[in-house]
Amino acid sequence: MTDVAFDVVVVGAGRAGVAAAYRLAAEGIDVALVERAKQPGMKNVTGGVLYGSILADLVPEFPDGAPLERHVVEHNIKLLHGDAEVSIGYRDLELRDEPNYTLMLGKFDRWFVERAVEQGVAFLSETSVRDVTQEPDGVVVHTDRQNGDIECQAVVGADGVNTTVGRKTGIQRTMRNEDMALSVKKVIDVGRNEINQRFNLNSDEGAAYIYTGFPEGAPTIGYFLYTFDEYISVGAVGGLETLSWLGDEGYDESGTPLYSLLERFMELDTVRPYVQGDDIEEYQGILVPEHSYDTLPDRQDRRVALVGDAAGLVLNKGYTFRGLDYGIKSGLVAAEAAIACTDDGNWDKFGQRYDSELEDSYVLRDMKQHRHLPQFLKNERMYGAYPGIATETLRSMYSADTDAAGLTWRQAYRAFRRSDAGVIDLLKDGFRGLRSL
Ligand SMILES: Cc1cc2nc3c(=O)[nH]c(=O)nc-3n(C[C@H](O)[C@H](O)[C@H](O)COP(=O)(O)OP(=O)(O)OC[C@H]3O[C@@H](n4cnc5c(N)ncnc54)[C@H](O)[C@@H]3O)c2cc1C
């Protein structure tokens, strides 16, 4: 295959794929970016906050020239328990020095692809990749276009959680329920001023909210709420294992799909004031990889490398999601591996080079450091007993009606004794929490 059309074909124009293509084109390498959607971002879903320093290092027009929503200066974690809510809020104007923004992928991905095309990327939209075959001296990408086979030296699979590249090349075989979550999300048109009032924000400031504890005791079910310029994004994420358990046993004796949990969450007295509004701009659902470092799937085979969600590179830290920047970083690592192959002509080493460089990157270091976190977040006590203890303790501190006699630690101890958690559980969970976070 001496006469390849491109050195590298990148499949999927999410941020992971565009970052890879951008970096390769900037280095003068022939690269095609293949995307099934008519417009970049049309088929993509996120929450979400982009932790953007990785992009600021790559694209000179980021952040100032990019279509971003709000600069995130506030994070909130909310534990729900019955009618109560215990919050930990963090607002810090020094966060303005970091390029962390909420974004809408419809606008952002289009902008990012335009920047990549300026670097020399050949962008093929409305082109679905159906198969990828590795030949002894190259790779063929089979698309749904007439005469649509593209020959190249190497392929970057950036085609998201249901990766065709990963499945067709045999790099990935099965998805396990325990490594996957489902997410549904609504974007509601609320208006800029109303958002600023509801969330107590100034001008372009943004806030992020993460909720757990509803339904009480159901592990790995969480909710998020992000402020965009004119819209709010509110959604639910549920581990597939828990969802099938809720479905089998029937929460409220009927089985509860995630979209219905989201509706009920939005009706909670503590949540409704933030999310009210009938003007639904988008409604989306998608699978989210929730691997720990130890269960990450294979991500390379000789001349093919998987990046971003296709490689399962997402970490739900409980208090925030990391996936957007992990995808960008892994795309850049794949690009560096391809640049090294162009230099020495040894394309058969592409996959291995990518793999070992990714292992040294902050993405896998981060996932390795938090390797116990996914298991820790499956603990039912985090969603029932502990929010309950926190609520009861605070009620004893602030209510005139409760038995408020005694020191606060005594109240907390009484609340603990009334809960389902034992002392051994508390010690174990405390240790696991420290080790995971
Ligand atoms: C509800 C939700 C909230 C989240 N919140 C956050 C957050 O706050 N912060 C954060 O950092 N991360 C968050 N994440 C994770 C983050 O959104 C993902 O990790 C990230 O979007 C993955 O990017 P990607 O480029 O790998 O894949 P994608 O964005 O999924 O892009 C894949 C692209 O490949 C294309 N494609 C697929 N198949 C083919 C094919 N056969 N041929 C051609 N093209 C194809 C698709 O159309 C798409 O454009 C969230 C995820 C969800 C679902």
PDBQT file of the ligand as one rigid body, heavy atoms in Angstrom, charges set to zero:
ROOT
HETATM    1  C1  LIG A 501     -24.499  13.697  30.326  1.00  0.00    +0.000 C 
HETATM    2  C2  LIG A 501     -23.022  13.795  30.262  1.00  0.00    +0.000 A 
HETATM    3  C3  LIG A 501     -22.367  14.750  31.011  1.00  0.00    +0.000 A 
HETATM    4  C4  LIG A 501     -20.993  14.890  30.910  1.00  0.00    +0.000 A 
HETATM    5  N1  LIG A 501     -20.392  15.899  31.594  1.00  0.00    +0.000 NA
HETATM    6  C5  LIG A 501     -19.081  16.099  31.421  1.00  0.00    +0.000 A 
HETATM    7  C6  LIG A 501     -18.445  17.223  32.025  1.00  0.00    +0.000 A 
HETATM    8  O1  LIG A 501     -19.078  18.028  32.698  1.00  0.00    +0.000 OA
HETATM    9  N2  LIG A 501     -17.106  17.372  31.849  1.00  0.00    +0.000 N 
HETATM   10  C7  LIG A 501     -16.371  16.493  31.109  1.00  0.00    +0.000 A 
HETATM   11  O2  LIG A 501     -15.150  16.699  30.976  1.00  0.00    +0.000 OA
HETATM   12  N3  LIG A 501     -16.952  15.418  30.525  1.00  0.00    +0.000 NA
HETATM   13  C8  LIG A 501     -18.275  15.212  30.649  1.00  0.00    +0.000 A 
HETATM   14  N4  LIG A 501     -18.861  14.155  30.037  1.00  0.00    +0.000 N 
HETATM   15  C9  LIG A 501     -18.037  13.219  29.240  1.00  0.00    +0.000 C 
HETATM   16  C10 LIG A 501     -17.727  13.843  27.881  1.00  0.00    +0.000 C 
HETATM   17  O3  LIG A 501     -18.882  14.414  27.328  1.00  0.00    +0.000 OA
HETATM   18  C11 LIG A 501     -17.197  12.786  26.929  1.00  0.00    +0.000 C 
HETATM   19  O4  LIG A 501     -16.154  12.090  27.562  1.00  0.00    +0.000 OA
HETATM   20  C12 LIG A 501     -16.667  13.431  25.648  1.00  0.00    +0.000 C 
HETATM   21  O5  LIG A 501     -17.696  14.141  25.022  1.00  0.00    +0.000 OA
HETATM   22  C13 LIG A 501     -16.136  12.342  24.707  1.00  0.00    +0.000 C 
HETATM   23  O6  LIG A 501     -15.648  12.954  23.541  1.00  0.00    +0.000 OA
HETATM   24  P1  LIG A 501     -15.188  12.079  22.302  1.00  0.00    +0.000 P 
HETATM   25  O7  LIG A 501     -14.630  13.051  21.319  1.00  0.00    +0.000 OA
HETATM   26  O8  LIG A 501     -14.357  10.942  22.742  1.00  0.00    +0.000 OA
HETATM   27  O9  LIG A 501     -16.521  11.394  21.734  1.00  0.00    +0.000 OA
HETATM   28  P2  LIG A 501     -17.859  12.025  21.147  1.00  0.00    +0.000 P 
HETATM   29  O10 LIG A 501     -18.063  13.423  21.595  1.00  0.00    +0.000 OA
HETATM   30  O11 LIG A 501     -18.930  11.015  21.447  1.00  0.00    +0.000 OA
HETATM   31  O12 LIG A 501     -17.598  12.074  19.575  1.00  0.00    +0.000 OA
HETATM   32  C14 LIG A 501     -17.652  10.911  18.765  1.00  0.00    +0.000 C 
HETATM   33  C15 LIG A 501     -17.879  11.376  17.327  1.00  0.00    +0.000 C 
HETATM   34  O13 LIG A 501     -17.752  10.256  16.460  1.00  0.00    +0.000 OA
HETATM   35  C16 LIG A 501     -18.796  10.290  15.489  1.00  0.00    +0.000 C 
HETATM   36  N5  LIG A 501     -18.991   8.917  15.036  1.00  0.00    +0.000 N 
HETATM   37  C17 LIG A 501     -19.434   7.865  15.767  1.00  0.00    +0.000 A 
HETATM   38  N6  LIG A 501     -19.454   6.749  15.010  1.00  0.00    +0.000 NA
HETATM   39  C18 LIG A 501     -19.005   7.102  13.795  1.00  0.00    +0.000 A 
HETATM   40  C19 LIG A 501     -18.801   6.380  12.583  1.00  0.00    +0.000 A 
HETATM   41  N7  LIG A 501     -19.046   5.068  12.496  1.00  0.00    +0.000 N 
HETATM   42  N8  LIG A 501     -18.342   7.045  11.492  1.00  0.00    +0.000 NA
HETATM   43  C20 LIG A 501     -18.070   8.390  11.564  1.00  0.00    +0.000 A 
HETATM   44  N9  LIG A 501     -18.244   9.132  12.698  1.00  0.00    +0.000 NA
HETATM   45  C21 LIG A 501     -18.714   8.474  13.783  1.00  0.00    +0.000 A 
HETATM   46  C22 LIG A 501     -19.978  10.868  16.271  1.00  0.00    +0.000 C 
HETATM   47  O14 LIG A 501     -20.975  11.402  15.414  1.00  0.00    +0.000 OA
HETATM   48  C23 LIG A 501     -19.275  11.936  17.099  1.00  0.00    +0.000 C 
HETATM   49  O15 LIG A 501     -19.194  13.158  16.416  1.00  0.00    +0.000 OA
HETATM   50  C24 LIG A 501     -20.241  14.000  30.107  1.00  0.00    +0.000 A 
HETATM   51  C25 LIG A 501     -20.901  13.007  29.366  1.00  0.00    +0.000 A 
HETATM   52  C26 LIG A 501     -22.282  12.920  29.427  1.00  0.00    +0.000 A 
HETATM   53  C27 LIG A 501     -22.987  11.900  28.575  1.00  0.00    +0.000 C 
ENDROOT
TORSDOF 0
